């Protein structure tokens, strides 16, 4: 089966090139399918590293021209540099950051409007890039790409599928009238998808409502990770009691909740904890406030801060933990980092919201707290695990076994391929 896999590109619009996209591309290829991965509007990255999918320069450059109209006045010899991955990444990241919400709205509506006058020429150049080879299916990485669904389907003569990966959160963050316009366009475009694939029952219900589609058009494929490199045969680390956080550093992900719980653990219990933090800083002011708190007299010397980790560094991070915490304020749609920690045999503490309770049904490797996630609940859960090391060890083993059995990328890729091959026409 030949599959065209289309991603937006890191930070250009909601979803970007996620770990899940990279895993699906690799998993489908390893299963014997021919996959052409193309990043349409910006460089595709995974955990901050450029991912080897093809960047389509015309659409990426056209996006920059809409974000920065003055580029059109510069000579081609100058603007040609903005067809390269790094400059595109830098400029689009700046343009669609939360502080530039005035640009995000018009860009989202423009992209959702389809192969309009502004995009038509670039779209036909994309068709030339793809060549004469017909695809058996096209997969869109998120609903924010749905403006191209009709054009791709007609020109390639194949059904189109879409992954639902939290674009509704992005749309909710837009200003009016762009929020309402984007919702209407996404619902209109979603009718063209043969199936929409989401990660859990929780998000299947949300997708049914947000896309106004019947339930039988929504399919569930659990997130998958590459487990082989993460399994840790060594005993779980107990001393010092090391608490780990790995993920984007912004308020929605709740690192401040964990820092407050950690501070209480240091001040009010007999536990002697250490906090390890890894992730990309997406809100500098938010991080600066947290860092000042961590550098206070009470917490100084009790924490370590890592940059973005991959490969051996990522594995060593998990191997050095006693427990992994997901303090997210928003319902997690993939919880990939939590799955990685569980695969490494580390018990986890997370909120009972989003996909996390469904993961625990198959990989019961830790403790759930209320989805409201006040810091004292995390403090109590962490103190309990520190006081019951044998139980925590057993949780870690159970979680690892469950993730290996139910959340491997090979299994997820097979399920996705099965949906593509066996979904009847609308």
Secondary structure, DSSP 8 states (H G I E B T S, - for coil): -EEEEEE--TTTSTT-S-HHHHHHHHHHHHTT-EEEEEESSS--EETTEE-SSEE-HHHHHHHHHHH-GGGGGS-HHHHGGGGSHHHHHHHHHHHTSGGGHHHHHHHHHHHHT-S-HHHHHHHHHHHHHH-S---SEEEESSGGGGGGHHHHHHHHT-EEEEE--SHHHHHHTS-TTHHHHHHHHHHHHHTT-SEEEESSHHHHHHHHHHHT--GGGEEE----B--TTT---S----SSEEEEEES-BSGGGTHHHHHHHHHHHHHHSS--EEEEEE--BS-HHHHHHHHHHHTSTTTTTSEEEE----HHHHHHHHHT-SEEEE--SS--S--HHHHHHHHTT-EEEEESSTTHHHHHHH---EEEE-TT--HHHHHHHHHHHHH-HHHHHHHHHHHHHHHHHH-BHHHHHHHHHHHHHH----
